[in-house]
Amino acid sequence: MNEINRYTAGHFALVNGRLVLPDSVLSGQALVIDGERIAGIAAPGELGDEIRRIDVGGRLITPGLVDIHIHGALGHTFNEPTDEAFATITAENARRGVTGLLATTATAPIQALVASLERARSWMQNPQPGAQILGVHVEGPYFAPAQAGAQDPAHLRTPDDGSPEALLAHHDVIRIMSYAPELPGAVALTRRLVALEIVPAAGHSAAREEDLLPALEAGLRHTIHIWSAQSTTVREGPWRKPGLLEVTLTYDNLTAEMISDNRHLPPTLMKLAYKCIGPDRLCAISDATSGAGLPEGARFRMGGMEYEVHDGVGMLLDRTAFAGSTTLLNQMLPILTDVVGIPLAAAVRMASLTPARVIGLADRKGSLAPGKDADVAIFNPDFSAWGTLVRGRWVHGPGEAMQAGDGSGDPSMMQISQKK
C-alpha cells in the first residue's frame, strides 16, 4: 500500500465510496488512478499529499460495465454504419456507466453487415469519446427460421453458402459470432471461428442436444440470451429430447447471456439460470435496441423491421414476440439484486468481469484490480451513473465538462469534494 505515495501530482484517488470487488464490497478505502490504469487500493490516510482526492459522496465505485450484446439506443443501431449512430450509442452507454461494449449487429444483407464491420474497425482505430467499442458481436444471419424472433426473416441464411468469408475478412474486430449450430455448414463455421479466436456462440436455434454435440466438440463455448429464441425439450414418441436451453443450463464448458430486464424472463427463470450457471459463467446483457431510451409507444427499427416500445420492452407490432430490450445495462443491476436476489458483488461481476472474460479481455477490463484499465463507474443508489471513467478519463460526470473545455483530458487537474 505504501507504494501509492510514489505517484506524482498527475494522479488522483476516488475517496468516500464503497468499492465493489469481484467477491465483496469494501468501505473505507480509496481507489487510486495512475493515468490510464488503476494503481491500487489504499486507506485514505496512506495517500501522499501529492495525490488529489475526488470525494464520491458515499456512492458505489464499480468496474465499468461491459455489455457484450447491445444493438443500439436512442433511435440508432450499429447496423447504421455512420458516425452519428456510433457516437449516439456509445455516449448514452457512457452516461449509464457502461465503459465497454460489443457493437452488435442484427440480421441484414451481407454487404450491409460488412459496412457495419468496416465502420466499427475505423471507430476502434480512432478512439472516440464515450464507451469503448471492444469489438463486434455478429448476431446472425445464420439462424433457424422457427427461432428467428425479431430477426428479419428475409435475410436469414445458412453458413454453407459461402457468405461467412465476407464477414470473416473482418475477423480482427469480431469478438463473437452467434448462429444456429444445427444448420448446414455450422460445424465448419465453428472450427473457423475458433481458429480466428472469435467466440462461437449458439442462438436463435431449433437444435436438439444431439445436434449440438458436433458443434460443442468443434469449440462452441457460448450461448446467447438464455430462454429467448432457444429450443427446449420436446417429445418424440415416448422420448424426451433436450434442446439448447437445457444444454445451456447444464454444460459447464458453456458461458451464457441473460437479458435481465424483468420482461424477457420472469424472476423464477432468472433465479433458475443463476442457480444453474452462476455468476462466473452467466453474463448480464442488455440486448438493447434503438428503442432504448425512447418513450412508451415510440416506434423504432432494427434492420428492415419496425417495432414498438410497449410495457417497458421492445415488441413486434402484432405483440407476438419481444424485439430486444429497451433497458440499458446499468438499470438491470437493481433487478438482479432486488428482484432476483443476487448479492451485489456477484451482480456487478455478471455485468463486468464475466463478460470481459468471455471475450478474452479480463486481463484489462472488468474489475478494480491494479494494472487494469481505469474503467470505472460511480453509481447513485438507484444505479444511475454519477460519473464514468474510461481509461482514466471522464466520459460522464464530474470532470467531463472541464476536460472538454481545456482538451487535456487529465482528471488529476480537478479537485472535487462534493455530495449531491
N, C-alpha and C positions, 0 to 999 in steps of 0.2 A: 504493500500500500504506500510506503514512503516514497516509492519511485514517482508517484504522482507529482511531488514537489519539483521535479526537474523540468516540468513543462513550462514553456515561456508564455509571455503575455498573449500569444496568438491562439490560446486555448481557453476553454470555458467549461463550466460544470453546471449541470441541472441539479438544483437542490430543492429540498422540501417537497419531495414527491415519493410515491410508492413505486418501486421498481418491480416490474413483472418479469421474473426469470422463468426458465422452462418448467421448473417444478415448484416454485414458491413465489411469494410476494414479499419484498424486502423493504422495510421502512428505516428511516434514519440514516440513509446512505445517499451519496451523490454519484451521479453518472458523469464521468469526465470525458469530454470530447477533445481529440487531438487532431485537428484538421479534418480530414475526411474519414477518420477512423475513431472507433471507441477506444479510449486509452485504458479505462478500467473503472472500478467502483471503489469509492473511498468514503470514510467518515468525513463529514464537512470540516471537522477540526484538523484533519490531516492535509487539507488542501493548502498549498502555498499561497501567499498573499498575491502573487502574480496571476493566479487563476481567477478569472471573472466568474461570478456566480449569477445564475438565472433562476429566480425563485418561481416554481411552477404552482405554488399555492395549494399543495396537498394533493394534486391530481395524480392520476396513473401515468407512469412512464413505461411504455412498452416498446418492443421492437416494432419497426414499421411493418404494417400488414402487407402480405404478399398474396395477390389474387391470381391464381393460375387459370381461371376460366371466367373471362369477362368480355362481353361483346361491345358494350358501349354505355353511354349516358347522355342525358340532356339532348335527346334528339339525334345523336350521331352514333355511328358504329365504326368498327375497324374494317368493315367491308367497304367503307368510303376511303379511297387512297388519297386523302387530302390532308394538308397541314391543319386546316381548321378542325376536322374531325378528331385527329390525333391529339391536338392541343386541348380541345374541349374535354375529352375523356380523361386525359392524364391530369389536367388541372383539377377537375372535380374529384378525382380519386385522391389526389394530394390533400385536398380540403377535407377529406374524410379520414386521413391517417393511413391511407394506403401508399406505400413508398415504392412498391414494385409490382408489376403485373405482366401477364402474358396477353398480348393483343390477340383476341380470339375471333376467328372468322366463322361465318356461317356458310352453309352450302350455297354455292353460286357457280356460274360458269368458270371453267378452269382459268381462263385468261383474267377474269375479274379477281380471282384469288391470287394469281400471280402479281397483279397490280398492287394488292394489299401487302403482299410479302415484300415487294420492292420498296414500297413506302416505309414499311417497318425497318427494313435494312438501312435505308437512308436516315431515318429518325434515330436509330441506335448509333449510327456512325457520327452523328452530330447532336449530342445530347441537348435536350430542351428542358425548360422548367417543368415542374410537375412530377408526378410519379414516374419512375423509370420504366421504360419498356424493356423487359428482360428477355424477350423473345416472342415468338408467335405460337399460339395453340391453334392448329388447323383442325377444326371440328367439321368433319365431312369433306367431300360429298359422298363418301363410301359407306352408306347406311342402308339398313333394311327398310324397304318401303313401309312395312307394317309397324315399324317403330320410329318413323321419321319425326313424329311430334310436330313441332313448329318449324322444322327444316323444310325448305322449299322442295316439294317432290319433283318439280320439273327438272331439277338439276342433279338428282341422285345418279350415282354411277357405281360400277364395280371396279375394284382395283386391278383387274386383269386386262383393262382396256388400254393400257399404255400411258394413261394420263398422269399417274403419280410422278413420273420423271420430270414433268414440267414444274411440279411443286417442289420436288426434292432438289432441284437445281438451286434452291434457296435454303438448303439444309443448314447453313451457317446461322440462320436466325430462327429456325423451327425448333422449339423445345418439346412440344407434344403434338402428336397426330392421333386423332381418335377416329375409329372406324368400327364397322361390324365385322368381327373376326370370322364369321361363318361364310362370308361372301367369297366368290371365286377370286383367287389371287391374294387373299388376305394373309395367308401364312407367309408367302414370299414377301409381301409388303412388311410384315413384322420383322423378318430377318434383315431386310434392307434398312429399316429404321434403327434396329439395334446396331448395325454396322456403322451408321451415321451418328450414333449417340443421341438419337431422338427417342423420347419416351413413347413406346407403343401403348395406346390406350383403347379399351373396348367401350363402345357406347352405341346407342340407337340400334340395338341388336336384338334379333329374334333367336339367338343361338340356344341350343341345349348344351348342357355340360359337356357332352361328348364332342360337340362341335368346337368347343373352346380349347380342348386339350392340345391339339396340334399347335395352336397359336401360343398357348402357355409354354409349351416346350420350345417354341421358337424365340421366346423372350417377352411375350406380353406381360406387362407388370403394373398396369394402372387401369382403373375403370372410372368413367365419368358419371356424375350426378346420380348416385345410388337411388333406386326405385324409379327414377324418371327415364323413360324410354329404355328400360331394361326388361328382357324376358324373364319370366318366372316359372315356377313349377306347373307342368301340365300332366295330364294323364293320357297315356297311350295304352288302351286296354286296361289291364289292372296295374300297369307300371307307372310310377310317378317319375317324371324326368325333370331334374332341376335345370334352372336357366341361369342367365348371367347374374341375376340378383343373388341367388343362393351361393354361387361361386364367389361373388364379391364379399359376402358375409363370412365365408369360411376359409378361403385360401390365404394363408399367412404371407405368401410372397407377393400379394397384390396390395397396392395402395388404392385409395378411393377418394372420391369427392362427395360432398353433401351440400345441396342448396339449403341453407339454414335460415330461410325467410319466414318460417312458420306458415307457409302457404303451400309450397310444393309437398311438404311432408308434415303430418300431424306430429305432436310431441312423442307419442308412443313409438313411431317408426324412427325418429331421430334418436331416441333413447336406445332402441334396439341396435341401430348402426354403431353408436358409441360403445355399447357393451361388447359387441362382436368384434369390432375393428380396433377401437382405442385411439387415443389422440396422437400416437406416433405414426399411424398409417392413414388416418381419416382427416382429410383436409376440408375446412370450411371454404366454400367458394360462393361467389355471388351469382354467377351466370347472368349478370345484369345485362339488359338490352339497352337500346336507345331510349326506352321508356323510363329508365332510372332517373329520378329527379323530376319527372313530369307529373302534372296533377291528375287526379282521378278523372277518367273519361277521355284522356288525351290519346290520340292515335299516333302510332309510330310504326316504322318499317324496319325489317331486317331482311337483306337480300331482296327478293321480289315479293315478299309477303307483307301484309299490313295487319297490325294487331292493335289492342287497346289496353290501357291501364284500367283494370277493374278489380275492386276489392283488394287493392294493395299488391297486385301481381299482374304480369303480362298475360293476356289471354287471346286466343283466336277469337275472331269476331263472332263466331257461332257458339262460343263458350264450351266447345267440346274438348279443349286441351289448353294447358298453360303454354305460354310463349316466353319462357325465360322469366327471371325475376325483375322487379323494379326497385330492389333494395341493394344498396352497396354494402361492402363487407363489414364496415365498422358497425352498422346497425344490426348485424347478425350476432355480434358478441353478446349483447344483453339477452337475446333469445337463447343462445347456448347456455348462458349462466342461469338465467331466471326461469326459463321455461323448461329446458332440458335438464337442468340441474348439474351441469358440468362445472367443476372447480375453475375459478378464474384463470389460473396459470395454464391449465390444460386447454381451455377455450382459446386463449391467446396463442398457444402453441399450434393449435389446429389452423390458425389463420396467419401464421408467420413461419415458424421453424419447420413444421411438417411440409407445407407446400414448397418451401425453399429446398428441402431435402429431396423431394420428388423430382425437381428439375435440376438437381446437381449443384445448387448454389449455397448449401448450408455452411460452407466454409467462409462465406462472405456475408450472408443475409440471415435474418430470421431470429436472432437473439441479441442480447446486450453483452455479448462476450468480448473481452479485449481483443483488439486486432481486426474485428469485423467492421464493415462499412457502418458509418454513423447514420444509419437509417432508423429514425426514432419517431414515435408518435406519442403525444401527450394528450390524454383524454379527460374530458369532463365526466362527472358521474353518469351522464346519460349516453356516454360513448360518442358524443360529438367531439371532434378534434379541436383542441385549444391551440396546438402547434404541431407542425410536422417538419422533420429534418430529413433530407436526402443527402447522404454522404457529407454530413456536417453543415449543410446549407439549409436555411429556412425556405421552404416552398409554400408554407402556410403558417400564419400565426405571428408571434411577437416580432420577429426580425425581418419578416418578408418585405414590408414597405421600405425599411431602411436599406436593405440590400438592393432593391430595385432602384432606389434613388441614387446611391453612390457607385453602384456597379462592382463593388469589391467582393460581394458575396461572402464576407468574413464575419461570421456571427460573433467572434470574440470582441468585436468593436462595440458590442452592446453591453450596457449594464442595466439589467432589468430586475426589478423586485416588485412584483405586482400580484394582486389576487383579485380575480373577477368573480 
